[in-house]
Amino acid sequence: MSRGKHTRSGPRHAQGRKRAQPEATPEAQDESPQQASVEPPAPQPAAESAESAVGSDTSADERRVPTGDEARAPRRRRSRGDKDTPHRSHSVAGGFIAVVRGALLGLLGLVVAAAAVYGLVLGVNAFARWNERRLSAQAAAAAVRGKDNLLVIGVRDGQAIGFIALKADRASSRVLGIAIPDGAFVEVPGQGFERLGDSYVQGPEVSKDAVSNYLVVPFSRYVVVSADAYQALVTKQDVSGLMGKVEATDLTASARADLTGYFASVRQADVWIVPLPVKPITVGDQSYFEPERAQVADLLLQWWGVKIDSRKAATRVIVYNGVGTPGVAGVAAQQLIRKGFQVVDSGNADVFTHKQTLILLYHGSQADAQAVRSALGAGQIMAQSQPQQVTDIIVVIGADYRPPPGAKESSSTP
């Protein structure tokens, strides 16, 4: 009985001794089968169960359950380890490094962004300077080409009866010219397609621009003569006394003296003035003359060196009045013509409420649109995707457009 009490009261120690001494003792062998069957099985400690899951070949010493100070010692070590573990030190150091790395990357991003903005500013300024030089070069080239060109306007009772586009061909000591009837149907800046004679109603400057736009040849100077002097020039082919019959002109005194001397030196046989090749057309009760483009192209090529394809290369522009100010489209068209653009039409926009000038780019490059904006001093460029066969650029004049000083606006709406 004493052995049975001992076995039931201390199963953990009994099991511990059994593991430490695997061979059965004589006392264990003498136990009766009845006692062994009555006693409940000893519960397995948690540590032993965990060790049993690892493997059955673990030694008894390794499976021994610590007691007393041994059981408390690991808890003290774990408590101290939680306070200053090397893993936490590494985490703090890694976090500091990450913060420094992030700051450096942010600083690098700011430097790159600043460099990009600086480069963009330099690029925009460089393009503006290049475009300004290009426009200046174009204007200078046009001035050189137009230096020896002169538009002669025949007038009777304040109405233009005809125009002669003259060229002083100093290289061959000749005077070449094309006589254009007042009924020639051309694009008149600010008025659309009209009789060329109607351009004179707005002044000789508009007539100059209309002829320059049609022939794609710059005419920057003009003289106004009487109808009789005009007819004599066409029929007699004599320019010797032309400058003495001038009634109005924009020539400077030195330029007028230069042309007077040159015209006096040219023989009558070397004066070639031919009529503009045209075909008559009638619109309602009005008669017009439509220029024969192919034949005109031959004259332009032979006398001015302008090829027919150069006309196609010229940027075509339509100008619409989007504010309702009378004549503002015509003024803008004149500015563009003098910068080398070809104005193919002008008129009124659908509404007069445009606050900003629009530059609608259909064909060509952004540089062409930028040149239009530079010539007008205003305009928002908007690229268009739909096809357009008539023009390359459409300009709708808005309230932000300011005509140049001294510009003469017509009484008509465009």
VEXLUMDREN-617758 format. One record per residue (C-alpha): residue number from 1; residue in one letter; chain; x, y, z. Coordinates in steps of 0.2 Angstrom, whole numbers, plus 2048, in hexadecimal, padded with zeros to 3 digits. Layout:
N
(NUM, 'A', 'A', (X, Y, Z)),
...
% end
This chain:
414
(1, 'M', 'A', (800, 800, 800)),
(2, 'S', 'A', (80E, 80C, 804)),
(3, 'R', 'A', (815, 809, 7F3)),
(4, 'G', 'A', (804, 80C, 7EB)),
(5, 'K', 'A', (802, 81D, 7F4)),
(6, 'H', 'A', (813, 822, 7EE)),
(7, 'T', 'A', (80F, 81E, 7DD)),
(8, 'R', 'A', (7FF, 828, 7DC)),
(9, 'S', 'A', (805, 837, 7E6)),
(10, 'G', 'A', (815, 83A, 7DB)),
(11, 'P', 'A', (812, 835, 7CA)),
(12, 'R', 'A', (81E, 843, 7C3)),
(13, 'H', 'A', (82C, 83D, 7CD)),
(14, 'A', 'A', (829, 82B, 7C9)),
(15, 'Q', 'A', (829, 82F, 7B7)),
(16, 'G', 'A', (838, 839, 7B9)),
(17, 'R', 'A', (841, 82B, 7C1)),
(18, 'K', 'A', (83B, 81F, 7B5)),
(19, 'R', 'A', (842, 829, 7A7)),
(20, 'A', 'A', (853, 82C, 7B0)),
(21, 'Q', 'A', (854, 819, 7B4)),
(22, 'P', 'A', (84C, 810, 7A5)),
(23, 'E', 'A', (84E, 7FE, 7AD)),
(24, 'A', 'A', (840, 7F8, 7B8)),
(25, 'T', 'A', (844, 7F6, 7CA)),
(26, 'P', 'A', (83F, 7E7, 7D5)),
(27, 'E', 'A', (832, 7F1, 7DE)),
(28, 'A', 'A', (82A, 7F6, 7CD)),
(29, 'Q', 'A', (82A, 7E4, 7C8)),
(30, 'D', 'A', (821, 7DE, 7D8)),
(31, 'E', 'A', (812, 7EA, 7D5)),
(32, 'S', 'A', (802, 7E0, 7D3)),
(33, 'P', 'A', (7F9, 7E1, 7C3)),
(34, 'Q', 'A', (7EA, 7E8, 7CD)),
(35, 'Q', 'A', (7F3, 7F7, 7D3)),
(36, 'A', 'A', (7FA, 7FB, 7C2)),
(37, 'S', 'A', (7E9, 7FB, 7BB)),
(38, 'V', 'A', (7E1, 805, 7C8)),
(39, 'E', 'A', (7ED, 814, 7C7)),
(40, 'P', 'A', (7E9, 821, 7BA)),
(41, 'P', 'A', (7F6, 824, 7AD)),
(42, 'A', 'A', (802, 832, 7B2)),
(43, 'P', 'A', (800, 843, 7A9)),
(44, 'Q', 'A', (80D, 848, 79D)),
(45, 'P', 'A', (816, 859, 7A0)),
(46, 'A', 'A', (814, 866, 792)),
(47, 'A', 'A', (827, 867, 790)),
(48, 'E', 'A', (828, 854, 78E)),
(49, 'S', 'A', (81A, 854, 781)),
(50, 'A', 'A', (822, 861, 777)),
(51, 'E', 'A', (833, 857, 778)),
(52, 'S', 'A', (82A, 847, 773)),
(53, 'A', 'A', (824, 850, 763)),
(54, 'V', 'A', (836, 854, 75E)),
(55, 'G', 'A', (83C, 842, 75F)),
(56, 'S', 'A', (83D, 833, 76A)),
(57, 'D', 'A', (850, 832, 769)),
(58, 'T', 'A', (852, 841, 775)),
(59, 'S', 'A', (85D, 83D, 784)),
(60, 'A', 'A', (855, 83D, 795)),
(61, 'D', 'A', (860, 84B, 79B)),
(62, 'E', 'A', (85A, 856, 78D)),
(63, 'R', 'A', (848, 852, 791)),
(64, 'R', 'A', (84A, 855, 7A4)),
(65, 'V', 'A', (83E, 862, 7AA)),
(66, 'P', 'A', (847, 871, 7B3)),
(67, 'T', 'A', (842, 875, 7C4)),
(68, 'G', 'A', (845, 883, 7D1)),
(69, 'D', 'A', (853, 890, 7CC)),
(70, 'E', 'A', (855, 887, 7BB)),
(71, 'A', 'A', (843, 88A, 7B6)),
(72, 'R', 'A', (844, 89C, 7BB)),
(73, 'A', 'A', (855, 8A0, 7B3)),
(74, 'P', 'A', (84F, 89F, 7A1)),
(75, 'R', 'A', (841, 8AB, 7A5)),
(76, 'R', 'A', (84E, 8B7, 7AC)),
(77, 'R', 'A', (859, 8B5, 79D)),
(78, 'R', 'A', (84A, 8B8, 791)),
(79, 'S', 'A', (844, 8C7, 79B)),
(80, 'R', 'A', (855, 8CF, 799)),
(81, 'G', 'A', (856, 8CA, 787)),
(82, 'D', 'A', (846, 8D2, 783)),
(83, 'K', 'A', (84D, 8E3, 789)),
(84, 'D', 'A', (85D, 8E4, 77F)),
(85, 'T', 'A', (85C, 8D6, 772)),
(86, 'P', 'A', (868, 8D8, 763)),
(87, 'H', 'A', (859, 8D6, 757)),
(88, 'R', 'A', (851, 8E6, 75D)),
(89, 'S', 'A', (862, 8F0, 75C)),
(90, 'H', 'A', (863, 8EA, 74A)),
(91, 'S', 'A', (851, 8F0, 747)),
(92, 'V', 'A', (855, 901, 74E)),
(93, 'A', 'A', (865, 903, 743)),
(94, 'G', 'A', (85B, 8FD, 734)),
(95, 'G', 'A', (84E, 909, 737)),
(96, 'F', 'A', (85A, 918, 738)),
(97, 'I', 'A', (863, 912, 728)),
(98, 'A', 'A', (852, 911, 71F)),
(99, 'V', 'A', (84E, 923, 725)),
(100, 'V', 'A', (85F, 92A, 71F)),
(101, 'R', 'A', (85D, 920, 70F)),
(102, 'G', 'A', (84B, 928, 70C)),
(103, 'A', 'A', (852, 939, 710)),
(104, 'L', 'A', (860, 937, 703)),
(105, 'L', 'A', (854, 930, 6F6)),
(106, 'G', 'A', (848, 93F, 6F9)),
(107, 'L', 'A', (857, 94B, 6F8)),
(108, 'L', 'A', (85C, 943, 6E8)),
(109, 'G', 'A', (84B, 944, 6E1)),
(110, 'L', 'A', (84A, 957, 6E4)),
(111, 'V', 'A', (85B, 959, 6DC)),
(112, 'V', 'A', (855, 950, 6CC)),
(113, 'A', 'A', (844, 959, 6CC)),
(114, 'A', 'A', (84D, 96A, 6CE)),
(115, 'A', 'A', (859, 965, 6C0)),
(116, 'A', 'A', (84A, 960, 6B5)),
(117, 'V', 'A', (841, 970, 6B8)),
(118, 'Y', 'A', (851, 97A, 6B4)),
(119, 'G', 'A', (854, 970, 6A4)),
(120, 'L', 'A', (842, 973, 69F)),
(121, 'V', 'A', (844, 986, 6A2)),
(122, 'L', 'A', (854, 986, 698)),
(123, 'G', 'A', (84B, 97C, 68A)),
(124, 'V', 'A', (83C, 988, 689)),
(125, 'N', 'A', (848, 998, 689)),
(126, 'A', 'A', (853, 990, 67C)),
(127, 'F', 'A', (844, 98C, 671)),
(128, 'A', 'A', (83D, 99E, 674)),
(129, 'R', 'A', (84E, 9A5, 66F)),
(130, 'W', 'A', (84F, 999, 660)),
(131, 'N', 'A', (83D, 99D, 65A)),
(132, 'E', 'A', (840, 9B0, 65C)),
(133, 'R', 'A', (850, 9AF, 652)),
(134, 'R', 'A', (847, 9A4, 645)),
(135, 'L', 'A', (839, 9B1, 643)),
(136, 'S', 'A', (846, 9BF, 642)),
(137, 'A', 'A', (84F, 9B6, 635)),
(138, 'Q', 'A', (83F, 9B3, 62B)),
(139, 'A', 'A', (83B, 9C5, 62C)),
(140, 'A', 'A', (84C, 9CA, 627)),
(141, 'A', 'A', (84C, 9BE, 618)),
(142, 'A', 'A', (83B, 9C5, 613)),
(143, 'A', 'A', (841, 9D7, 614)),
(144, 'V', 'A', (850, 9D2, 609)),
(145, 'R', 'A', (845, 9C9, 5FC)),
(146, 'G', 'A', (839, 9D8, 5FC)),
(147, 'K', 'A', (846, 9E5, 5FB)),
(148, 'D', 'A', (844, 9E7, 5E8)),
(149, 'N', 'A', (831, 9E3, 5E8)),
(150, 'L', 'A', (825, 9F1, 5E5)),
(151, 'L', 'A', (812, 9F1, 5E4)),
(152, 'V', 'A', (80B, 9FE, 5D8)),
(153, 'I', 'A', (7F8, A02, 5DC)),
(154, 'G', 'A', (7EE, A0B, 5CE)),
(155, 'V', 'A', (7E0, A15, 5D6)),
(156, 'R', 'A', (7D1, A1F, 5CF)),
(157, 'D', 'A', (7C5, A29, 5DA)),
(158, 'G', 'A', (7CC, A20, 5E9)),
(159, 'Q', 'A', (7C9, A0E, 5E2)),
(160, 'A', 'A', (7D7, A03, 5DC)),
(161, 'I', 'A', (7D6, 9FE, 5CA)),
(162, 'G', 'A', (7E5, 9F2, 5C9)),
(163, 'F', 'A', (7F5, 9ED, 5D1)),
(164, 'I', 'A', (807, 9E9, 5CB)),
(165, 'A', 'A', (813, 9DE, 5D4)),
(166, 'L', 'A', (824, 9E5, 5CF)),
(167, 'K', 'A', (835, 9DE, 5D1)),
(168, 'A', 'A', (845, 9E8, 5CF)),
(169, 'D', 'A', (850, 9DA, 5C8)),
(170, 'R', 'A', (861, 9E3, 5CA)),
(171, 'A', 'A', (86B, 9D4, 5C5)),
(172, 'S', 'A', (865, 9D4, 5B3)),
(173, 'S', 'A', (860, 9E7, 5B3)),
(174, 'R', 'A', (84E, 9E3, 5B0)),
(175, 'V', 'A', (83D, 9E7, 5B7)),
(176, 'L', 'A', (831, 9D9, 5B9)),
(177, 'G', 'A', (81F, 9DA, 5BD)),
(178, 'I', 'A', (80E, 9D2, 5BE)),
(179, 'A', 'A', (7FE, 9DC, 5BB)),
(180, 'I', 'A', (7F0, 9D7, 5C6)),
(181, 'P', 'A', (7DE, 9DC, 5C2)),
(182, 'D', 'A', (7D4, 9E4, 5D0)),
(183, 'G', 'A', (7C7, 9D6, 5CE)),
(184, 'A', 'A', (7D4, 9C8, 5D2)),
(185, 'F', 'A', (7CB, 9BC, 5DF)),
(186, 'V', 'A', (7D8, 9BB, 5ED)),
(187, 'E', 'A', (7D8, 9B9, 600)),
(188, 'V', 'A', (7D7, 9CB, 607)),
(189, 'P', 'A', (7DD, 9CC, 61A)),
(190, 'G', 'A', (7CE, 9CF, 625)),
(191, 'Q', 'A', (7C2, 9CD, 616)),
(192, 'G', 'A', (7C3, 9BB, 610)),
(193, 'F', 'A', (7C4, 9B8, 5FD)),
(194, 'E', 'A', (7BF, 9C8, 5F5)),
(195, 'R', 'A', (7C4, 9D2, 5E6)),
(196, 'L', 'A', (7D6, 9D9, 5E8)),
(197, 'G', 'A', (7CF, 9EA, 5E4)),
(198, 'D', 'A', (7C5, 9EA, 5F4)),
(199, 'S', 'A', (7D4, 9E8, 5FE)),
(200, 'Y', 'A', (7D9, 9FA, 5FA)),
(201, 'V', 'A', (7C9, A00, 604)),
(202, 'Q', 'A', (7D3, 9FB, 613)),
(203, 'G', 'A', (7E2, A04, 60D)),
(204, 'P', 'A', (7F2, A00, 603)),
(205, 'E', 'A', (7F9, 9F6, 612)),
(206, 'V', 'A', (7EC, 9E9, 610)),
(207, 'S', 'A', (7EE, 9E8, 5FD)),
(208, 'K', 'A', (801, 9E5, 600)),
(209, 'D', 'A', (7FD, 9D7, 60B)),
(210, 'A', 'A', (7F0, 9CF, 600)),
(211, 'V', 'A', (7FC, 9CF, 5F1)),
(212, 'S', 'A', (80A, 9C8, 5FC)),
(213, 'N', 'A', (7FF, 9BB, 603)),
(214, 'Y', 'A', (7F9, 9B5, 5F2)),
(215, 'L', 'A', (80A, 9B5, 5E9)),
(216, 'V', 'A', (814, 9AF, 5F8)),
(217, 'V', 'A', (820, 9BD, 5F4)),
(218, 'P', 'A', (823, 9CB, 600)),
(219, 'F', 'A', (81D, 9DD, 5FB)),
(220, 'S', 'A', (822, 9E9, 609)),
(221, 'R', 'A', (821, 9F9, 5FF)),
(222, 'Y', 'A', (814, A01, 5F4)),
(223, 'V', 'A', (811, A10, 5E9)),
(224, 'V', 'A', (800, A17, 5E4)),
(225, 'V', 'A', (7FE, A1F, 5D2)),
(226, 'S', 'A', (7F0, A25, 5C8)),
(227, 'A', 'A', (7E6, A1A, 5BD)),
(228, 'D', 'A', (7ED, A22, 5AD)),
(229, 'A', 'A', (7FF, A20, 5B4)),
(230, 'Y', 'A', (7FB, A0E, 5B8)),
(231, 'Q', 'A', (7F4, A0A, 5A6)),
(232, 'A', 'A', (803, A12, 59E)),
(233, 'L', 'A', (80E, A07, 5A8)),
(234, 'V', 'A', (805, 9F8, 5A2)),
(235, 'T', 'A', (804, 9FC, 590)),
(236, 'K', 'A', (814, A05, 58D)),
(237, 'Q', 'A', (81F, 9FA, 598)),
(238, 'D', 'A', (829, A0A, 59E)),
(239, 'V', 'A', (82E, A0D, 5B0)),
(240, 'S', 'A', (83A, A1B, 5AD)),
(241, 'G', 'A', (82D, A29, 5B3)),
(242, 'L', 'A', (824, A1E, 5BF)),
(243, 'M', 'A', (82B, A25, 5CF)),
(244, 'G', 'A', (826, A37, 5C9)),
(245, 'K', 'A', (814, A32, 5C9)),
(246, 'V', 'A', (812, A2B, 5DA)),
(247, 'E', 'A', (804, A32, 5E4)),
(248, 'A', 'A', (807, A28, 5F5)),
(249, 'T', 'A', (814, A1C, 5FB)),
(250, 'D', 'A', (81C, A15, 60A)),
(251, 'L', 'A', (82D, A16, 603)),
(252, 'T', 'A', (83B, A1F, 60C)),
(253, 'A', 'A', (843, A2D, 603)),
(254, 'S', 'A', (853, A23, 600)),
(255, 'A', 'A', (84A, A14, 5FA)),
(256, 'R', 'A', (83F, A1F, 5EE)),
(257, 'A', 'A', (84F, A28, 5E7)),
(258, 'D', 'A', (857, A17, 5E5)),
(259, 'L', 'A', (848, A10, 5DB)),
(260, 'T', 'A', (847, A20, 5D1)),
(261, 'G', 'A', (859, A1E, 5CB)),
(262, 'Y', 'A', (857, A0C, 5C7)),
(263, 'F', 'A', (847, A0D, 5BE)),
(264, 'A', 'A', (84E, A1B, 5B3)),
(265, 'S', 'A', (85D, A10, 5AE)),
(266, 'V', 'A', (853, A01, 5A8)),
(267, 'R', 'A', (84F, A00, 596)),
(268, 'Q', 'A', (83D, 9FF, 590)),
(269, 'A', 'A', (841, 9EE, 588)),
(270, 'D', 'A', (846, 9E7, 599)),
(271, 'V', 'A', (836, 9EB, 5A1)),
(272, 'W', 'A', (82B, 9DB, 5A1)),
(273, 'I', 'A', (81A, 9DE, 5A8)),
(274, 'V', 'A', (80D, 9D0, 5A5)),
(275, 'P', 'A', (7FB, 9CE, 5AA)),
(276, 'L', 'A', (7F7, 9C1, 5B7)),
(277, 'P', 'A', (7F0, 9B1, 5AF)),
(278, 'V', 'A', (7DE, 9B1, 5B5)),
(279, 'K', 'A', (7CD, 9AA, 5AF)),
(280, 'P', 'A', (7BD, 9B3, 5B2)),
(281, 'I', 'A', (7AF, 9AD, 5BE)),
(282, 'T', 'A', (79F, 9B4, 5C3)),
(283, 'V', 'A', (797, 9B3, 5D4)),
(284, 'G', 'A', (786, 9BB, 5D4)),
(285, 'D', 'A', (787, 9CC, 5CC)),
(286, 'Q', 'A', (79A, 9CD, 5D0)),
(287, 'S', 'A', (7A7, 9C9, 5C4)),
(288, 'Y', 'A', (7B8, 9C3, 5CA)),
(289, 'F', 'A', (7C8, 9BC, 5C3)),
(290, 'E', 'A', (7CF, 9AC, 5C9)),
(291, 'P', 'A', (7E2, 9AB, 5C8)),
(292, 'E', 'A', (7E9, 99C, 5BE)),
(293, 'R', 'A', (7F4, 994, 5CB)),
(294, 'A', 'A', (7FF, 98A, 5C0)),
(295, 'Q', 'A', (803, 998, 5B4)),
(296, 'V', 'A', (806, 9A4, 5C3)),
(297, 'A', 'A', (812, 997, 5CA)),
(298, 'D', 'A', (81D, 998, 5BB)),
(299, 'L', 'A', (81E, 9AB, 5BC)),
(300, 'L', 'A', (822, 9A9, 5CF)),
(301, 'L', 'A', (830, 99D, 5CB)),
(302, 'Q', 'A', (838, 9A6, 5BD)),
(303, 'W', 'A', (838, 9B7, 5C4)),
(304, 'W', 'A', (838, 9B5, 5D7)),
(305, 'G', 'A', (83F, 9A4, 5D9)),
(306, 'V', 'A', (830, 99E, 5E3)),
(307, 'K', 'A', (82B, 98C, 5DF)),
(308, 'I', 'A', (819, 986, 5DF)),
(309, 'D', 'A', (81D, 97A, 5ED)),
(310, 'S', 'A', (824, 988, 5F8)),
(311, 'R', 'A', (812, 98E, 5F8)),
(312, 'K', 'A', (80C, 97E, 5FF)),
(313, 'A', 'A', (81A, 97E, 60C)),
(314, 'A', 'A', (814, 98F, 612)),
(315, 'T', 'A', (80A, 98D, 622)),
(316, 'R', 'A', (7F7, 990, 61E)),
(317, 'V', 'A', (7ED, 999, 62A)),
(318, 'I', 'A', (7DB, 99E, 62C)),
(319, 'V', 'A', (7D7, 9AD, 637)),
(320, 'Y', 'A', (7C6, 9AF, 640)),
(321, 'N', 'A', (7BF, 9BE, 64A)),
(322, 'G', 'A', (7BA, 9B7, 65B)),
(323, 'V', 'A', (7B6, 9C7, 664)),
(324, 'G', 'A', (7AC, 9D1, 658)),
(325, 'T', 'A', (7B8, 9E0, 657)),
(326, 'P', 'A', (7B7, 9E6, 645)),
(327, 'G', 'A', (7C7, 9E3, 63A)),
(328, 'V', 'A', (7D0, 9D9, 648)),
(329, 'A', 'A', (7D2, 9C9, 63D)),
(330, 'G', 'A', (7D9, 9D3, 62F)),
(331, 'V', 'A', (7E6, 9DB, 63A)),
(332, 'A', 'A', (7EB, 9CA, 640)),
(333, 'A', 'A', (7EC, 9C3, 62F)),
(334, 'Q', 'A', (7F7, 9D2, 629)),
(335, 'Q', 'A', (803, 9CE, 638)),
(336, 'L', 'A', (804, 9BC, 632)),
(337, 'I', 'A', (806, 9BF, 620)),
(338, 'R', 'A', (815, 9CB, 624)),
(339, 'K', 'A', (81D, 9BC, 62E)),
(340, 'G', 'A', (81C, 9B1, 61F)),
(341, 'F', 'A', (80B, 9A8, 622)),
(342, 'Q', 'A', (7FE, 9A5, 614)),
(343, 'V', 'A', (7ED, 9AB, 61A)),
(344, 'V', 'A', (7E1, 9A0, 610)),
(345, 'D', 'A', (7D1, 9A7, 618)),
(346, 'S', 'A', (7CB, 9B3, 625)),
(347, 'G', 'A', (7BA, 9B8, 62C)),
(348, 'N', 'A', (7AF, 9B7, 63B)),
(349, 'A', 'A', (7AE, 9A9, 648)),
(350, 'D', 'A', (79E, 9A1, 64D)),
(351, 'V', 'A', (79D, 9AB, 65D)),
(352, 'F', 'A', (7A6, 9BB, 663)),
(353, 'T', 'A', (7A8, 9B6, 675)),
(354, 'H', 'A', (7BA, 9AF, 674)),
(355, 'K', 'A', (7C4, 9B5, 683)),
(356, 'Q', 'A', (7D4, 9AD, 67D)),
(357, 'T', 'A', (7DC, 9AC, 66C)),
(358, 'L', 'A', (7DC, 99A, 666)),
(359, 'I', 'A', (7E9, 993, 65A)),
(360, 'L', 'A', (7E3, 982, 654)),
(361, 'L', 'A', (7F1, 978, 64C)),
(362, 'Y', 'A', (7EB, 96B, 63F)),
(363, 'H', 'A', (7FB, 968, 635)),
(364, 'G', 'A', (80D, 96D, 637)),
(365, 'S', 'A', (817, 96E, 647)),
(366, 'Q', 'A', (816, 976, 658)),
(367, 'A', 'A', (823, 983, 651)),
(368, 'D', 'A', (817, 989, 644)),
(369, 'A', 'A', (80A, 98C, 652)),
(370, 'Q', 'A', (817, 994, 65D)),
(371, 'A', 'A', (81B, 9A0, 64E)),
(372, 'V', 'A', (809, 9A5, 64C)),
(373, 'R', 'A', (808, 9A9, 65F)),
(374, 'S', 'A', (818, 9B3, 65E)),
(375, 'A', 'A', (812, 9BD, 64F)),
(376, 'L', 'A', (801, 9C0, 658)),
(377, 'G', 'A', (807, 9C2, 669)),
(378, 'A', 'A', (7FA, 9B7, 670)),
(379, 'G', 'A', (7F1, 9A6, 66E)),
(380, 'Q', 'A', (7EF, 995, 676)),
(381, 'I', 'A', (7F5, 987, 66B)),
(382, 'M', 'A', (7EA, 978, 66A)),
(383, 'A', 'A', (7EF, 969, 65F)),
(384, 'Q', 'A', (7E0, 962, 654)),
(385, 'S', 'A', (7DF, 950, 64F)),
(386, 'Q', 'A', (7D1, 952, 642)),
(387, 'P', 'A', (7D7, 954, 62F)),
(388, 'Q', 'A', (7D7, 965, 627)),
(389, 'Q', 'A', (7DA, 967, 615)),
(390, 'V', 'A', (7D8, 97A, 613)),
(391, 'T', 'A', (7E4, 980, 620)),
(392, 'D', 'A', (7F2, 97C, 62C)),
(393, 'I', 'A', (7ED, 987, 63A)),
(394, 'I', 'A', (7DD, 990, 63F)),
(395, 'V', 'A', (7DE, 9A0, 64A)),
(396, 'V', 'A', (7CF, 9A6, 654)),
(397, 'I', 'A', (7D3, 9B7, 65A)),
(398, 'G', 'A', (7CE, 9BA, 66D)),
(399, 'A', 'A', (7CD, 9C8, 678)),
(400, 'D', 'A', (7DF, 9C6, 67E)),
(401, 'Y', 'A', (7E5, 9CB, 66C)),
(402, 'R', 'A', (7EC, 9DD, 66B)),
(403, 'P', 'A', (7EF, 9E4, 65A)),
(404, 'P', 'A', (800, 9EC, 656)),
(405, 'P', 'A', (801, 9FF, 659)),
(406, 'G', 'A', (7FB, A09, 64A)),
(407, 'A', 'A', (7F1, 9FA, 643)),
(408, 'K', 'A', (7E2, A00, 638)),
(409, 'E', 'A', (7D2, 9F6, 63C)),
(410, 'S', 'A', (7C5, 9F5, 62E)),
(411, 'S', 'A', (7B3, 9F9, 630)),
(412, 'S', 'A', (7AE, 9E7, 62B)),
(413, 'T', 'A', (7AC, 9DB, 639)),
(414, 'P', 'A', (7BA, 9CF, 635)),
% end
